[in-house]
Amino acid sequence: MKKTGAWLATYALEQLGVKFTFGIPGVHTTELYDELNSSQQITPVLVTHEGGGAFMADAISRLSDSIGVLTVVPAAGLTHAASGIGEAFLDGVPMLVICGGPHTESGHKYQLHQMDLHRFMGGLTKATFHIGQHRDIVPTLFRAYDIATGGEPGPVFIELPVNLQIFPGDIDELPLYRRPAAAEPGQHSEIERAAALLVNAARPGLFVGWGARDAVAEVMEIAELLQAPVATTLQGLSAFPANHPLHAGFGFGQAAVPAARNAFSGADALLAVGTRFAEIATGSYGITVPDNLVHVDINPEVFSANYPAKVGIAGDARAVLRELLAALRKLRPQPRPNAALRQQILRDKQAYRQSWYAHDSQGRVNPARLFDELRKQTPDNAITVIDDGNHTFLTAELWPVHAPKSVILPTDFNCMGYAVPAAIGAKLAHPDLPVNTIVGDGAFLMTCMEILTASANRLGVVYYVFNDGELSQIAQAQQIPYNRKPCTRLGQLNLEGVAIATGAAYVAMENDAGIASAIGQANAHAAGGQPVIVDVRIDYSKRTAFTEGAVKTNFQRFPLRHKVRAVTRALVRKVTG
């Protein structure tokens, strides 16, 4: 049997359940795109930039049962996509990166786009493959998928030379994809020890990240049984519902909101699930982790990397927590109600929110009022896509997330420009759900032309652009120690012009009085299949708990002589201007 490589690659992707591919066709992928266009299952989506395509693929993987797939040309196409691939790699998101490759039988060197693709991709992917013959195409793509989705997920790179794509070659058979048998839940020897530590603790707490996203029910049961407060990482914002009385907030250290700081104060045991205790999640490592740390993660390498674990249990979060829950019930069949803890969390949340309501926003949009109105007009299962910037932490502190897997954002790679294209991927994954995007003006500028892709595909995504003319997160971090903000002011941005250029609707939100009507207008446009840019004249003058806490944490680590220098410099500049 003879088949072209492009046909074989398309067949393999269909077997894997792929629904969308993202990229820009070029001379090394024209044959592949022709075959993808003929597929009854797969829709190849044309993007304006391969980096945007990578973020779309990322969102498909995070929010659906399909894997996100990039189809790009080598060299320039691949380097453009690299930031999105890197984001998926550090965030634990599966992705297939299928790249055309130079002709392998031309007999020439210095071909177009010829470079060492595998050396370049080695640090951004779980594995790389170069396909050398037709009969290897389907098995290699199946293998790449298993690697991408197995263990701690991540992207896998496959180079498919252009000559294999174009010309027919011999194959032995067309195999059907069979998912590897799921590993049987291990009889974790440490389960009973972990249960004893947690039950015997006077003030246990739970800290959950993205790895707990499919174990929300189990986390809730454990929290209620132990009567323990729950904090989340940024990635894990939707791993525990914010309307649960034991939800304390994002983080629990010096950079956390008061509800979380107070609820975790004096904690003598901690169950951490699906988190690596990375820099942002810990507020620049400003948390105090009790000695009795029970750490559950799919990747055992994270255990004791930053905080020593007394018990480390490697495995799928849902499977491990079900075992742990059974062990806990043997030791404590019924919870011991702790009304005081719930009341304390509620009071602290209300007081923190009131502090935002009381803040004078000087005629601009108060963030708390915006998020409260958005919550009123948004169903719980709607998807929120967040970019990187000051708005990230405003959203983490003020946006109540109620449904599992309803929030996605960049974290450890922390790539600005994520949200605009990722929201397109989210809408493709869930066309029947509202998709709202929270993005700062600086991040918006990086990928805003991708809204053209949303318009071309009639995707009603709403983009709430927090417009203050500044890279606010960095500017605030500069202002505190330096009393100046170098290189953070943006050029004059006409968001209505961007809307006209990309086919989006434009809605202005000038102040608090216009919040409700602007959201209503945006929702109406989006319901008709038109993307919407909402120009939010946001007030950033009140700092988030995260910003203040992280700055304090980092300052406290300075040697004394550097502390004196920093304070002296800030005071001199404040006086002299």
Secondary structure, DSSP 8 states (H G I E B T S, - for coil): -EEEHHHHHHHHHHHTT--EEEE---TTTHHHHHHHHH-SS-EEEE-SSHHHHHHHHHHHHHHSSS-EEEEE-TTHHHHHHHHHHHHHHHHT--EEEEEEE--SSS--SS-TT-S-HHHHHTTTSSEEEE--SGGGHHHHHHHHHHHHHSSS--EEEEEEEHHHHHSEEE-S----------------TTHHHHHHHHHT-SSEEEEE-GGGTT-HHHHHHHHHHHT--EEE-STTTTSS-TTSTTEEEE--STTS-HHHHHHHTT--EEEEES----TTTTTTT-----S-EEEEES-GGGTTSSS--SEEEES-HHHHHHHHHHHHHHH-SS----HHHHHHHHHHHHHHHHHHHHS--TTSB-HHHHHHHHHHTS-TT-EEEE-SSHHHHHHHHH----STT-EE---SS--TT-HHHHHHHHHHH-TTS-EEEEEEHHHHHHHGGGHHHHHHTT--EEEEEE--SB-HHHHHHHHHHHS--TT-B-----HHHHHHHHT-EEEEE-SGGGHHHHHHHHHHHHHTT--EEEEE-B---S--HHHHHHHHHHHHTS-HHHHHHHHHHHHHHHHH-
